[in-house]
């Protein structure tokens, strides 16, 4: 079976440790899904590339064509990885804007892996105090293991039990298993079955 993985990164700079973590998580999840027998299409989404469209969507109430494609990619994905930098002990404003303009049913019952980056390990509480409640509110299925990466984690080498590599692999396994046991998502198209014009004229 073919599975689709959407990978949302809210990093603001290039290169970005946020994007780097997103890529590591996507690679590990792909390997786990392939081990379960799936073919995988991964779609990276850099929110910084859509920043103006996100603000316009918030102000005008509808997305641009490019942003609508991003929304559709997320809605149709079998699983979602989201990674945000930490600002003021929470997710970034860019990341929040993205979730604000998503269709309210886009993430219902969708497996989601949450992750974040920050300048110090003390910011890791952002995962449980900000990200997990947000995606629970959106009715997503958030996997138990959340992944936080501080600068010192990148030099770990993967030797410690609690290392970044270990956490990435554990979270990816959880996400892959959640996606594997679900049917592909079905998207309701409001324009698929329009009311005939003569019926509209007839009241």
Phi and psi restraints in degrees (value plus and minus 20) as a CYANA .aco file:
   2 UNK   PHI    -108.4   -68.4
   2 UNK   PSI     112.2   152.2
   3 UNK   PHI    -139.6   -99.6
   3 UNK   PSI     126.1   166.1
   4 UNK   PHI    -134.3   -94.3
   4 UNK   PSI     112.4   152.4
   5 UNK   PHI    -139.2   -99.2
   5 UNK   PSI     100.7   140.7
   6 UNK   PHI    -118.5   -78.5
   6 UNK   PSI     113.7   153.7
   7 UNK   PHI    -146.3  -106.3
   7 UNK   PSI      84.1   124.1
   8 UNK   PHI    -118.8   -78.8
   8 UNK   PSI     103.3   143.3
   9 UNK   PHI    -140.4  -100.4
   9 UNK   PSI     109.1   149.1
  10 UNK   PHI    -127.3   -87.3
  10 UNK   PSI       3.2    43.2
  11 UNK   PHI     -83.5   -43.5
  11 UNK   PSI     128.3   168.3
  12 UNK   PHI    -122.7   -82.7
  12 UNK   PSI     -36.0     4.0
  13 UNK   PHI    -139.7   -99.7
  13 UNK   PSI     144.1   184.1
  14 UNK   PHI    -150.4  -110.4
  14 UNK   PSI     103.6   143.6
  15 UNK   PHI     -90.8   -50.8
  15 UNK   PSI     141.1   181.1
  16 UNK   PHI    -150.0  -110.0
  16 UNK   PSI     109.8   149.8
  17 UNK   PHI     -86.8   -46.8
  17 UNK   PSI     -47.1    -7.1
  18 UNK   PHI     -84.2   -44.2
  18 UNK   PSI     -66.7   -26.7
  19 UNK   PHI     -86.2   -46.2
  19 UNK   PSI     -57.4   -17.4
  20 UNK   PHI     -81.6   -41.6
  20 UNK   PSI     -63.2   -23.2
  21 UNK   PHI     -85.2   -45.2
  21 UNK   PSI     -61.3   -21.3
  22 UNK   PHI     -79.0   -39.0
  22 UNK   PSI     -63.0   -23.0
  23 UNK   PHI     -85.1   -45.1
  23 UNK   PSI     -60.4   -20.4
  24 UNK   PHI     -83.3   -43.3
  24 UNK   PSI     -63.1   -23.1
  25 UNK   PHI     -86.0   -46.0
  25 UNK   PSI     -60.3   -20.3
  26 UNK   PHI     -85.1   -45.1
  26 UNK   PSI     -63.0   -23.0
  27 UNK   PHI     -82.4   -42.4
  27 UNK   PSI     -62.7   -22.7
  28 UNK   PHI     -87.9   -47.9
  28 UNK   PSI     -59.1   -19.1
  29 UNK   PHI     -87.9   -47.9
  29 UNK   PSI     -59.5   -19.5
  30 UNK   PHI     -78.5   -38.5
  30 UNK   PSI     -65.6   -25.6
  31 UNK   PHI     -81.2   -41.2
  31 UNK   PSI     -60.7   -20.7
  32 UNK   PHI     -88.0   -48.0
  32 UNK   PSI     -61.7   -21.7
  33 UNK   PHI     -85.6   -45.6
  33 UNK   PSI     -59.9   -19.9
  34 UNK   PHI     -85.4   -45.4
  34 UNK   PSI     -55.8   -15.8
  35 UNK   PHI     -84.1   -44.1
  35 UNK   PSI     -48.8    -8.8
  36 UNK   PHI    -105.6   -65.6
  36 UNK   PSI     -17.6    22.4
  37 UNK   PHI      78.5   118.5
  37 UNK   PSI     -11.1    28.9
  38 UNK   PHI    -115.6   -75.6
  38 UNK   PSI     130.8   170.8
  39 UNK   PHI    -112.5   -72.5
  39 UNK   PSI     118.8   158.8
  40 UNK   PHI    -142.4  -102.4
  40 UNK   PSI     110.0   150.0
  41 UNK   PHI    -129.6   -89.6
  41 UNK   PSI      97.2   137.2
  42 UNK   PHI    -125.0   -85.0
  42 UNK   PSI     113.3   153.3
  43 UNK   PHI    -141.2  -101.2
  43 UNK   PSI      80.4   120.4
  44 UNK   PHI     -93.4   -53.4
  44 UNK   PSI     118.3   158.3
  45 UNK   PHI    -147.8  -107.8
  45 UNK   PSI      91.1   131.1
  46 UNK   PHI    -113.1   -73.1
  46 UNK   PSI      89.9   129.9
  47 UNK   PHI     -84.7   -44.7
  47 UNK   PSI     -48.8    -8.8
  48 UNK   PHI     -80.0   -40.0
  48 UNK   PSI     -47.7    -7.7
  49 UNK   PHI     -94.8   -54.8
  49 UNK   PSI     -33.8     6.2
  50 UNK   PHI    -139.1   -99.1
  50 UNK   PSI      -2.6    37.4
  51 UNK   PHI     -78.8   -38.8
  51 UNK   PSI     -67.2   -27.2
  52 UNK   PHI     -84.9   -44.9
  52 UNK   PSI     -60.9   -20.9
  53 UNK   PHI     -85.4   -45.4
  53 UNK   PSI     -54.0   -14.0
  54 UNK   PHI     -85.2   -45.2
  54 UNK   PSI     -63.8   -23.8
  55 UNK   PHI     -85.1   -45.1
  55 UNK   PSI     -62.9   -22.9
  56 UNK   PHI     -82.8   -42.8
  56 UNK   PSI     -59.0   -19.0
  57 UNK   PHI     -81.2   -41.2
  57 UNK   PSI     -61.4   -21.4
  58 UNK   PHI     -84.5   -44.5
  58 UNK   PSI     -59.6   -19.6
  59 UNK   PHI     -99.9   -59.9
  59 UNK   PSI     -59.0   -19.0
  60 UNK   PHI    -114.0   -74.0
  60 UNK   PSI     -43.3    -3.3
  61 UNK   PHI      72.9   112.9
  61 UNK   PSI     -17.5    22.5
  62 UNK   PHI    -167.9  -127.9
  62 UNK   PSI     131.4   171.4
  63 UNK   PHI    -107.1   -67.1
  63 UNK   PSI     138.8   178.8
  64 UNK   PHI     -90.0   -50.0
  64 UNK   PSI     149.4   189.4
  65 UNK   PHI     -80.1   -40.1
  65 UNK   PSI     -62.4   -22.4
  66 UNK   PHI     -85.2   -45.2
  66 UNK   PSI     -61.5   -21.5
  67 UNK   PHI     -90.4   -50.4
  67 UNK   PSI     -54.0   -14.0
  68 UNK   PHI     -81.8   -41.8
  68 UNK   PSI     -56.1   -16.1
  69 UNK   PHI     -83.3   -43.3
  69 UNK   PSI     -57.6   -17.6
  70 UNK   PHI     -84.6   -44.6
  70 UNK   PSI     -66.4   -26.4
  71 UNK   PHI     -77.0   -37.0
  71 UNK   PSI     -64.3   -24.3
  72 UNK   PHI     -85.1   -45.1
  72 UNK   PSI     -59.1   -19.1
  73 UNK   PHI     -80.7   -40.7
  73 UNK   PSI     -64.0   -24.0
  74 UNK   PHI     -85.9   -45.9
  74 UNK   PSI     -64.8   -24.8
  75 UNK   PHI     -84.8   -44.8
  75 UNK   PSI     -55.4   -15.4
  76 UNK   PHI    -106.1   -66.1
  76 UNK   PSI     -30.4     9.6
  77 UNK   PHI     -88.6   -48.6
  77 UNK   PSI     124.6   164.6
  78 UNK   PHI     -94.3   -54.3
  78 UNK   PSI     -46.9    -6.9
  79 UNK   PHI    -172.4  -132.4
  79 UNK   PSI     135.9   175.9
  80 UNK   PHI    -151.2  -111.2
  80 UNK   PSI     113.8   153.8
  81 UNK   PHI    -132.4   -92.4
  81 UNK   PSI     109.4   149.4
  82 UNK   PHI    -146.1  -106.1
  82 UNK   PSI     113.4   153.4
  83 UNK   PHI    -155.1  -115.1
  83 UNK   PSI     107.9   147.9
  84 UNK   PHI    -148.5  -108.5
  84 UNK   PSI     127.0   167.0
  85 UNK   PHI     -92.7   -52.7
  85 UNK   PSI     140.5   180.5
  86 UNK   PHI    -117.3   -77.3
  86 UNK   PSI     106.9   146.9
  87 UNK   PHI    -150.0  -110.0
  87 UNK   PSI     108.6   148.6
  88 UNK   PHI      29.4    69.4
  88 UNK   PSI      25.6    65.6
  89 UNK   PHI      45.1    85.1
  89 UNK   PSI       2.4    42.4
  90 UNK   PHI    -169.0  -129.0
  90 UNK   PSI    -195.7  -155.7
  91 UNK   PHI     -91.3   -51.3
  91 UNK   PSI     144.2   184.2
  92 UNK   PHI     -94.0   -54.0
  92 UNK   PSI     138.9   178.9
  93 UNK   PHI     -82.7   -42.7
  93 UNK   PSI     -56.0   -16.0
  94 UNK   PHI     -82.2   -42.2
  94 UNK   PSI     -63.0   -23.0
  95 UNK   PHI     -84.5   -44.5
  95 UNK   PSI     -63.3   -23.3
  96 UNK   PHI     -84.9   -44.9
  96 UNK   PSI     -58.5   -18.5
  97 UNK   PHI     -80.6   -40.6
  97 UNK   PSI     -60.6   -20.6
  98 UNK   PHI     -79.3   -39.3
  98 UNK   PSI     -66.9   -26.9
  99 UNK   PHI     -89.6   -49.6
  99 UNK   PSI     -49.1    -9.1
 100 UNK   PHI     -85.1   -45.1
 100 UNK   PSI     -53.1   -13.1
 101 UNK   PHI    -119.3   -79.3
 101 UNK   PSI     -21.5    18.5
 102 UNK   PHI     -87.5   -47.5
 102 UNK   PSI     128.2   168.2
 103 UNK   PHI     -77.8   -37.8
 103 UNK   PSI     119.3   159.3
 104 UNK   PHI     -86.1   -46.1
 104 UNK   PSI     -36.1     3.9
 105 UNK   PHI    -124.5   -84.5
 105 UNK   PSI     -16.7    23.3
 106 UNK   PHI     -83.2   -43.2
 106 UNK   PSI     -50.8   -10.8
 107 UNK   PHI    -129.5   -89.5
 107 UNK   PSI     -11.7    28.3
 108 UNK   PHI     -81.7   -41.7
 108 UNK   PSI     102.7   142.7
 109 UNK   PHI      43.9    83.9
 109 UNK   PSI      -2.3    37.7
 110 UNK   PHI    -111.2   -71.2
 110 UNK   PSI     110.2   150.2
 111 UNK   PHI     -86.2   -46.2
 111 UNK   PSI     110.5   150.5
 112 UNK   PHI    -152.6  -112.6
 112 UNK   PSI     115.0   155.0
 113 UNK   PHI    -127.4   -87.4
 113 UNK   PSI     102.1   142.1
 114 UNK   PHI    -120.7   -80.7
 114 UNK   PSI     121.6   161.6
 115 UNK   PHI    -171.3  -131.3
 115 UNK   PSI     140.2   180.2
 116 UNK   PHI    -173.6  -133.6
 116 UNK   PSI     138.9   178.9
 117 UNK   PHI    -143.2  -103.2
 117 UNK   PSI     137.5   177.5
 118 UNK   PHI    -186.5  -146.5
 118 UNK   PSI     147.7   187.7
 119 UNK   PHI     -96.6   -56.6
 119 UNK   PSI     -33.1     6.9
 120 UNK   PHI    -172.1  -132.1
 120 UNK   PSI     130.1   170.1
 121 UNK   PHI     -81.0   -41.0
 121 UNK   PSI     -38.8     1.2
 122 UNK   PHI     -84.0   -44.0
 122 UNK   PSI     -40.6    -0.6
 123 UNK   PHI    -100.5   -60.5
 123 UNK   PSI     -21.2    18.8
 124 UNK   PHI     -83.3   -43.3
 124 UNK   PSI     -39.9     0.1
 125 UNK   PHI     -83.7   -43.7
 125 UNK   PSI     -34.4     5.6
 126 UNK   PHI     -76.9   -36.9
 126 UNK   PSI     -50.0   -10.0
 127 UNK   PHI     -85.1   -45.1
 127 UNK   PSI     -65.5   -25.5
 128 UNK   PHI    -109.7   -69.7
 128 UNK   PSI     -46.4    -6.4
 129 UNK   PHI    -115.7   -75.7
 129 UNK   PSI     -36.9     3.1
 130 UNK   PHI    -146.6  -106.6
 130 UNK   PSI     -76.3   -36.3
 131 UNK   PHI     -89.5   -49.5
 131 UNK   PSI     -68.2   -28.2
 132 UNK   PHI     -82.6   -42.6
 132 UNK   PSI     -65.0   -25.0
 133 UNK   PHI     -81.5   -41.5
 133 UNK   PSI     -57.0   -17.0
 134 UNK   PHI     -80.3   -40.3
 134 UNK   PSI     -68.1   -28.1
 135 UNK   PHI     -98.0   -58.0
 135 UNK   PSI     -43.4    -3.4
 136 UNK   PHI     -87.2   -47.2
 136 UNK   PSI     -59.7   -19.7
 137 UNK   PHI     -81.7   -41.7
 137 UNK   PSI     -56.8   -16.8
 138 UNK   PHI     -99.6   -59.6
 138 UNK   PSI     -16.2    23.8
 139 UNK   PHI      45.7    85.7
 139 UNK   PSI       8.4    48.4
 140 UNK   PHI    -101.2   -61.2
 140 UNK   PSI     144.4   184.4
 141 UNK   PHI    -122.0   -82.0
 141 UNK   PSI      79.9   119.9
 142 UNK   PHI    -107.1   -67.1
 142 UNK   PSI     105.6   145.6
 143 UNK   PHI     -87.6   -47.6
 143 UNK   PSI     133.2   173.2
 144 UNK   PHI     -79.9   -39.9
 144 UNK   PSI     -60.1   -20.1
 145 UNK   PHI    -107.5   -67.5
 145 UNK   PSI      98.9   138.9
 146 UNK   PHI    -123.9   -83.9
 146 UNK   PSI     131.9   171.9
 147 UNK   PHI    -141.1  -101.1
 147 UNK   PSI     104.3   144.3
 148 UNK   PHI    -138.5   -98.5
 148 UNK   PSI     117.4   157.4
 149 UNK   PHI    -145.0  -105.0
 149 UNK   PSI      96.9   136.9
 150 UNK   PHI    -117.0   -77.0
 150 UNK   PSI     146.2   186.2
 151 UNK   PHI     -73.1   -33.1
 151 UNK   PSI     -58.6   -18.6
 152 UNK   PHI     -89.8   -49.8
 152 UNK   PSI     -39.8     0.2
 153 UNK   PHI     -87.7   -47.7
 153 UNK   PSI     -49.1    -9.1
 154 UNK   PHI     -90.8   -50.8
 154 UNK   PSI     -39.1     0.9
 155 UNK   PHI    -119.8   -79.8
 155 UNK   PSI     -10.4    29.6
 156 UNK   PHI     -84.1   -44.1
 156 UNK   PSI     -60.4   -20.4
 157 UNK   PHI      64.2   104.2
 157 UNK   PSI     -23.6    16.4
 158 UNK   PHI      58.2    98.2
 158 UNK   PSI      -1.9    38.1
 159 UNK   PHI    -109.3   -69.3
 159 UNK   PSI     -48.2    -8.2
 160 UNK   PHI    -104.1   -64.1
 160 UNK   PSI     132.4   172.4
 161 UNK   PHI     -79.1   -39.1
 161 UNK   PSI     -56.9   -16.9
 162 UNK   PHI    -114.9   -74.9
 162 UNK   PSI       0.0    40.0
 163 UNK   PHI     -88.0   -48.0
 163 UNK   PSI     143.1   183.1
 164 UNK   PHI     -79.1   -39.1
 164 UNK   PSI     -62.4   -22.4
 165 UNK   PHI     -79.7   -39.7
 165 UNK   PSI     -63.6   -23.6
 166 UNK   PHI     -83.7   -43.7
 166 UNK   PSI     -63.8   -23.8
 167 UNK   PHI     -85.8   -45.8
 167 UNK   PSI     -59.9   -19.9
 168 UNK   PHI     -81.6   -41.6
 168 UNK   PSI     -67.0   -27.0
 169 UNK   PHI     -84.5   -44.5
 169 UNK   PSI     -60.7   -20.7
 170 UNK   PHI     -86.9   -46.9
 170 UNK   PSI     -64.9   -24.9
 171 UNK   PHI     -84.9   -44.9
 171 UNK   PSI     -61.1   -21.1
 172 UNK   PHI     -82.7   -42.7
 172 UNK   PSI     -60.1   -20.1
 173 UNK   PHI     -82.6   -42.6
 173 UNK   PSI     -61.9   -21.9
 174 UNK   PHI     -83.5   -43.5
 174 UNK   PSI     -63.4   -23.4
 175 UNK   PHI     -85.7   -45.7
 175 UNK   PSI     -63.9   -23.9
 176 UNK   PHI     -81.4   -41.4
 176 UNK   PSI     -61.8   -21.8
 177 UNK   PHI     -87.4   -47.4
 177 UNK   PSI     -58.1   -18.1
 178 UNK   PHI     -84.5   -44.5
 178 UNK   PSI     -61.9   -21.9
 179 UNK   PHI     -88.3   -48.3
 179 UNK   PSI     -59.6   -19.6
 180 UNK   PHI     -84.8   -44.8
 180 UNK   PSI     -51.9   -11.9
 181 UNK   PHI    -108.6   -68.6
 181 UNK   PSI     -17.2    22.8
 182 UNK   PHI    -128.9   -88.9
 182 UNK   PSI     131.5   171.5
 183 UNK   PHI     -91.6   -51.6
 183 UNK   PSI     132.9   172.9
 184 UNK   PHI     -76.4   -36.4
 184 UNK   PSI     124.3   164.3
 185 UNK   PHI     -85.8   -45.8
 185 UNK   PSI     126.2   166.2
 186 UNK   PHI    -128.3   -88.3
 186 UNK   PSI     113.9   153.9
 187 UNK   PHI    -128.9   -88.9
 187 UNK   PSI     103.7   143.7
 188 UNK   PHI    -101.4   -61.4
 188 UNK   PSI     101.4   141.4
 189 UNK   PHI    -114.6   -74.6
 189 UNK   PSI      93.9   133.9
 190 UNK   PHI     -86.0   -46.0
 190 UNK   PSI     -34.4     5.6
 191 UNK   PHI    -122.8   -82.8
 191 UNK   PSI     -15.7    24.3
 192 UNK   PHI     -92.5   -52.5
 192 UNK   PSI     -50.1   -10.1
 193 UNK   PHI    -153.3  -113.3
 193 UNK   PSI      51.1    91.1
 194 UNK   PHI     -91.0   -51.0
 194 UNK   PSI     133.0   173.0
 195 UNK   PHI     -93.4   -53.4
 195 UNK   PSI     108.5   148.5
 196 UNK   PHI     -76.0   -36.0
 196 UNK   PSI     124.6   164.6
 197 UNK   PHI     -80.0   -40.0
 197 UNK   PSI     -57.5   -17.5
 198 UNK   PHI     -86.4   -46.4
 198 UNK   PSI     -51.3   -11.3
 199 UNK   PHI     -88.5   -48.5
 199 UNK   PSI     -58.3   -18.3
 200 UNK   PHI     -82.9   -42.9
 200 UNK   PSI     -60.9   -20.9
 201 UNK   PHI     -89.0   -49.0
 201 UNK   PSI     -49.3    -9.3
 202 UNK   PHI    -102.5   -62.5
 202 UNK   PSI     -21.1    18.9
